[in-house]
Amino acid sequence: MIYKEFSITEEGSLDYAKLTVYIQQPSDSLKITKRPLVLLCPGGGYEYTSDREAEPMALSFMAKGFNAAVLRYSCAPAVFPTALLELGRSILIIREHADEWEVDKDAIIVEGCSAGGHLAANYACMWKRDFVSKALLGNTSDEIKEKLRPNGLLLCYPVITSGEFAHQGSFEHLLGDKYEEKKEELSLEKCVNKDVPKTFIWHTFTDGCVPVENSLLFATALKRENINTELHIFPEGEHGLSLANDLTLSNWGNEVVPEVEVWIDLATNWLKKFF
């Protein structure tokens, strides 16, 4: 396996921001050459990035035949758009090294859990905006912006809305003293556009932290734009299940839910249809 870390430094980045890549070692004896890559954004309410939604999930995707990467993005006191730009920079790094790592440049899937799901979905909605390409590439032409395009979006119990069903703490940490000014702008069910890639979403009906309505609102917005979407709502399970098995069981919760553990099989089957 090729394992590398890259420091990420954008305006407002904190010193721990980094991209870690997990690349299956290319070999002439393997028929598979270029592989898709899943870029993971762990959750943590924009306060921290969860270990449970980082390397264990990356290795699970590798076992399914994908390359993987984990972005440890800057959280509070860093504020929007720092993490968004760090995600864009990560995609540029992956595409820059794609030939070396035998990564399919047209199969970079952005994944996010909880607040990391907000980051991933926010990027999927905003990657083509001028402020993103200007900050990352110094250029706002549509041709240049294509370097920033995510090819797929995978959301696990994502934070989406700043409205009635909001996880308010995530937005407060993301926006700091601009919370009231910016919260509507970053309510993502209002931001979906035709440039959002095909999307896979899952949530649990009984999530008491980030209500399932977050995923339902985003899926409805995707439907309005006719964006290919697969949505799974599992009947039971608390927030932050990660892999929903004992590999990601915490010291404080009850995150083993066998009925939900199948989500990664559903997600990888969905990915393999397109990538």
N, C-alpha and C positions, 0 to 999 in steps of 0.2 A: 504494500500500500504506500502511496505517496501522501505524506502528511506535511503540510506547510501552514505557517501562520503569517499573516500580513497585517501590519498596523494600518489602521484607517484614520486619516486626519483630514477632517473637513472643518469648516467654520463652526466652532462650538463643540467639537469633539472632545471627549474626555480621554485620559491617557490609557484607559483599558480597552478602548474600541479596537476590535480586530476581527479579521476574517480567518477562519480555520477551514482548510480544505482537506477532504478525505477522498483520494482518487484511487480507484482500482488499478493496480499496476498493469500497464499495457503489456501484452505478450503475443509474439508471433504464433504461439500454439493455440491461441483462442480465436474462435471465429468472430466473436463480437469485437468490434474496434471502438468506434465512437459511441459513447454512452450519454444519455441525458444526465443532467445534474439537478438535484433538489437543494435549493439554498434556504436554510432554515433560520427563522427569526423567533427565538424563544419568547415566551410571555414573561410577565412579571409586573404588570400594571404600570409600565414605564418607570418603575422604581429600580428594577434590576432585571437581569436575564436569567431565567430558570435553568439550572443544570439538568433538571429532569426532562426538559424539552429541547435539549441541545444534543450532546454526543450520543446518548442512547438512541434517539430517533435517527440521527445521522447514520449510525451503524446498522440500524434496522433497514433503512432505505438501501444501504450498500448491499446488504444480504439479499435484497430483492433485485439487484442488478443495476442500480443507479450509482453514479457518483454523488457525493454530498458535500455540503459546506455549511458552516454555522457562523452567523454574524452576531457578535457580541456588540450590539449597538449602544450608543451613549443614551443613558436615561437621566432622569432628574438629578441635578439641576439643569442638565442640557434640555433644550426645548426645541419644538418644531422650527425649522425643518432639518435639524442636524441628523437625526436617525434616518430620515428619508434620503438624504444625500449620501449617507454612509452605505445604505442599501444600493443606491445607484452606482457608487464607486465599486462595491463588491461585484456587481454584474460586469462592470468594465474590466476588472481584474480577471474574472473568470474567462471572459471572451478573449482577453489578451493572451492568456495561457492555454486556450482551448486546443490548439493543435498539439502543443507539447503534452498535454494531459489526455489527449484524445477524448475531449468533451465535445458533444454536438452543440455548436454555437446556436442552433435554432431549437434547442430543447433545454432551456434554462427555466426551471419552474421555481417560483418563489412560494415558500411555505411559511405560515405563521400560526402560532398558538396564542389565543387570548389577546393581550395587548400587542404581541408580535403579529397576530392576525390583523390587527388594525394597521400596523406598519406595512405589512405585505399588501393588504388591500388598498391602502392609501397610495402606495407606490404604483400599484396596478392602475389606479385611477389617474395619477398625476405624472407618470413618467414622461409624458410628451409635453408637459408645460414648459414654457420658456425658462422659468427661473431654475428648473432642474438642469436642463442642458447647458445653460449659461454658466452655472456654478461648476458643473462637472467637466464640461467640454469647451467652454468659452465660445459657444456657437449655438444658434437657435434654428438652424436650418433643419427641415424635416429629414433630410438624408442623414445628417449627423445624429439626429435623435434616435435613429433606428438601432444604434449601438446600445441604447439603454432599454430596449424593449424586453419585457418579460414574456416568455412564451406560454406560460401556464401559471395558474394561481391555485394554491391548495390551502384551505383555511380550516383550522381546528378550533372550535368554540370561540370564534373571533369577537373582539370588541368592534362594533360598527357604529352605533348611533350615539349621539350626544343628547338625544331627546328623552322620551318617557322611559325607555328601557336601558338607559345608559349605565355603564360602569363609570360613575362620575370621577372616581379617583384616577383612572387612566388619563382622562382628559385634563384633569388638574395638573398631573405630573408632566404631561406632554406640553401644555401651554403655559404653565407658570402664571405670571401676572397678566397674561393675555387670554386667560381662560374665557371670560365673558365675551371678549371681542372676537375670538376665533373659533369657539366651540361649534357654531353652526356650520362654518366653512369646512370643518373636518368631520362632520357627520356623514359618513361615507355612502349611505343610501341615497344621498343627494348628489353624489359626485360621479356615479357610474356613467361611463360614456362608451362609445363604440371601440375605443382603443384598449379596453380591459380585455385580457385574454380569457380563453376558456377556463372554467373554474370548477373546482371540487370543494364542497363544504360539508362538514359534519358538526353536530352539536348534540347535547342531550336535553330532553324535555324538562328534566328536573334541575337543571343548572341554576343554582340559587345565587350565583355571583354575577355572571354575565348571562342575562336571560336569553332563551332560545330565540326570542323575537329579533335579536341582532342578526342572526343568520337568515331568518325569514325575510326581514326587510331588505337585506342585501340581495338575496336570491330573487326577490320580486323586482328589484331594480335591474338586475341582470336580465330578467325575462323581458322587461320593457325594451331593452336594447338588443334583444334576440341573441344574447351571448350564450354559447353552449355551456350548460351548467348541470352538475350532478349534486344533489342535496340529500343528505341522510340525517334523519332525526331519530336518535335512539331513545327509548322510553325512560331509561333510568341512568343515573350517574351524576356525581358531583362535578364541580368545575375543576379543570386542570388535570384531566385524566392522563394526558400524554399517551403512552402506548396502551394504557388501561390494563397492564399486567404487572407481575411482580418485579419486572426489570426497572420499572419507574415508580414503584411504591415509595411514598415518602414516610418520614418518621411521625407524621401528624395526621394523615388523612386515610381515606379508604378508597384508593384509586384503582383497585383491581375489580374490573367489571367484565367478565368473560364475554358477555353479549356485545360489548363495545370493542373488544380487542380486534375484531375483524375489520375495523375501519382501515387499517393500513393495507390489508389485502384488497379491499374495495378501491382504495386510492391508487394502488399500484396497477391494478387491472385497468382503471380509468386512464392512468398515464400511458400505459402500454398501447392503448387504442390509438393514441395520438402521437406518441413519441417512440 
